[in-house]
């Protein structure tokens, strides 16, 4: 830990993360820029808090029953000292020691509010080879693509005006992006900022299905997502993205990817009957967005 003023504050949400937290912290301490590390824990019963207390700058505890992804990030951001905040999953690993440095470099553009990683451009399965600057029209057209708090960053002053929605059970990152982009900012998405996300699949296909079904249900509550038919499912399964590492039939027989597509199908069908669901890209902006600091959100 360093006493110098940090250029970035990394917020890590944890719960029973002792298996991976030590490696994550080691990779963060090896970064090329001074970094403040904040752990927001929501009721760990393993050695997570002991590891965090010994190696991070600040530990914030939240009762498990009060947890939401947005609330945990807001609590961490409220204590952060740096002008740039970062979110990193406790199960995800930065690609190298320049991950934070590369993210900070995107803020040389004054219109950039946040950064994240992606392997493909919006609406394409080809590899993304350079920084893509997401704008509101792009987000409206491709609402499933963009900011991911598995590994992201944002300007502290932008967060102060646009805190994360604490009521959403998931997809707080995509919803935040909509509000920020609607205010005229851009979000820098770069393949060099991608962090590992294998933790989504490690618990097994049942957990992955439930998680992704919920994500599609939630995101379609505030953004227009086109109908997804059985035919669409089959076509997407057959059209394998270029970055998938397998070859031949293994590229299509990846059961994780098939489960993700089935979850998308069921999640969007479950939300299709909601009267508040956006029916067009433009209607996504008619949703009465409320900030996490709005007293109307207090219960």
C-alpha positions, -999 to 999 in steps of 0.1 A, spaced: 0 0 0 12 35 -9 8 68 10 10 87 -23 -22 102 -38 -36 75 -60 -43 81 -97 -70 53 -96 -92 38 -70 -101 1 -76 -134 -11 -61 -136 -49 -56 -170 -64 -46 -165 -96 -26 -183 -124 -10 -164 -156 -1 -137 -147 -26 -107 -160 -7 -98 -185 -35 -91 -157 -60 -88 -125 -41 -51 -128 -32 -41 -132 -69 -63 -102 -79 -47 -80 -53 -12 -91 -63 -19 -82 -99 -33 -48 -88 -2 -40 -66 20 -48 -96 3 -21 -118 25 6 -132 5 35 -115 -3 42 -79 -35 25 -70 -59 27 -41 -77 -6 -35 -111 -7 -18 -129 -40 -10 -167 -39 -5 -177 -71 12 -213 -84 16 -211 -110 43 -181 -133 36 -178 -163 59 -144 -175 46 -110 -158 48 -119 -130 24 -120 -103 51 -87 -114 66 -70 -113 32 -85 -79 24 -77 -64 58 -40 -73 54 -36 -61 18 -60 -33 8 -64 3 17 -100 2 29 -126 -24 36 -163 -15 35 -188 -40 48 -224 -43 37 -250 -67 51 -258 -95 26 -295 -86 27 -287 -50 17 -265 -59 -12 -270 -49 -48 -243 -45 -74 -250 -8 -77 -252 -2 -40 -218 -19 -34 -201 2 -61 -217 34 -47 -205 26 -12 -170 20 -25 -169 50 -47 -181 72 -18 -149 64 0 -125 65 -30 -99 93 -32 -87 91 -68 -102 111 -97 -108 78 -116 -127 49 -101 -124 14 -113 -145 -17 -108 -130 -52 -109 -146 -85 -101 -130 -104 -73 -128 -134 -97 -113 -115 -126 -77 -109 -134 -62 -79 -153 -42 -91 -184 -9 -74 -173 7 -47 -152 -4 -19 -176 -41 -25 -174 -48 5 -153 -23 27 -172 -40 19 -205 -74 27 -190 -63 60 -177 -49 70 -211 -84 70 -225 -92 100 -204 -70 122 -225 -102 127 -244 -123 151 -224 -156 135 -236 -148 101 -222 -168 93 -190 -158 56 -186 -138 27 -200 -143 -10 -204 -132 -39 -225 -147 -59 -254 -134 -84 -279 -158 -75 -307 -174 -43 -320 -211 -37 -316 -232 -57 -340 -202 -77 -353 -185 -110 -345 -152 -99 -359 -124 -90 -336 -122 -55 -322 -87 -42 -329 -87 -6 -316 -106 17 -292 -143 21 -300 -160 52 -286 -196 43 -277 -222 70 -281 -259 71 -273 -271 61 -308 -248 30 -307 -261 21 -272 -297 24 -284 -290 2 -314 -269 -24 -295 -280 -23 -258 -264 -56 -249 -229 -42 -258 -209 -18 -238 -198 -10 -202 -192 -41 -180 -183 -37 -143 -165 -70 -144 -136 -46 -153 -144 -9 -159 -135 26 -149 -153 60 -147 -146 96 -138 -153 103 -101 -171 136 -110 -193 118 -135 -202 92 -109 -211 120 -84 -237 132 -109 -247 97 -120 -244 71 -92 -253 36 -100 -289 25 -97 -291 6 -64 -325 -10 -71 -315 -31 -101 -306 -67 -93 -281 -67 -122 -271 -48 -153 -264 -17 -133 -234 -10 -157 -255 -10 -189 -282 12 -172 -256 37 -160 -241 38 -194 -275 48 -209 -278 77 -185 -243 90 -190 -244 87 -228 -277 105 -228 -259 134 -211 -235 137 -240 -205 116 -228 -188 87 -246 -175 54 -232 -142 41 -245 -143 3 -252 -109 -13 -259 -99 -50 -264 -67 -43 -244 -89 -36 -213 -106 -70 -213 -103 -89 -180 -109 -126 -175 -146 -135 -170 -143 -173 -166 -160 -170 -132 -193 -166 -150 -191 -203 -162 -171 -219 -134 -202 -226 -111 -218 -247 -140 -244 -244 -167 -274 -241 -143 -259 -211 -125 -249 -196 -159 -284 -200 -172 -301 -184 -142 -276 -155 -142 -280 -147 -179 -317 -151 -180 -320 -126 -152 -296 -102 -170 -317 -103 -202 -349 -98 -182 -335 -68 -164 -318 -51 -194 -350 -54 -215 -368 -35 -187 -349 -2 -195 -336 -8 -231 -352 -19 -263 -340 -54 -272 -354 -68 -304 -374 -100 -302 -353 -132 -301 -369 -162 -318 -360 -198 -320 -347 -192 -355 -325 -164 -342 -312 -187 -315 -302 -213 -341 -287 -188 -364 -265 -173 -336 -255 -207 -324 -244 -216 -360 -226 -183 -365 -196 -186 -341 -177 -154 -332 -142 -152 -346 -126 -149 -311 -139 -183 -299 -108 -204 -294 -122 -237 -306 -119 -252 -341 -142 -272 -363 -174 -286 -347 -162 -278 -312 -169 -242 -320 -206 -250 -323 -209 -277 -297 -198 -254 -269 -226 -261 -244 -219 -230 -224 -225 -208 -254 -257 -227 -262 -270 -223 -226 -263 -185 -229 -284 -183 -260 -312 -203 -244 -311 -180 -214 -314 -150 -237 -344 -165 -254 -362 -173 -221 -352 -140 -205 -365 -119 -233 -397 -140 -235 -403 -135 -198 -401 -98 -201 -420 -94 -234 -454 -90 -216 -444 -61 -194 -463 -29 -201 -432 -8 -192 -409 -27 -215 -395 -3 -242 -409 -10 -276 -384 8 -297 -349 23 -293 -362 58 -288 -387 46 -261 -357 34 -240 -351 70 -232 -386 76 -220 -379 54 -189 -380 76 -158 -344 71 -148 -338 78 -111 -304 80 -94 -294 60 -64 -294 92 -44 -330 100 -52 -351 98 -20 -378 81 -40 -356 51 -41 -354 48 -3 -375 20 12 
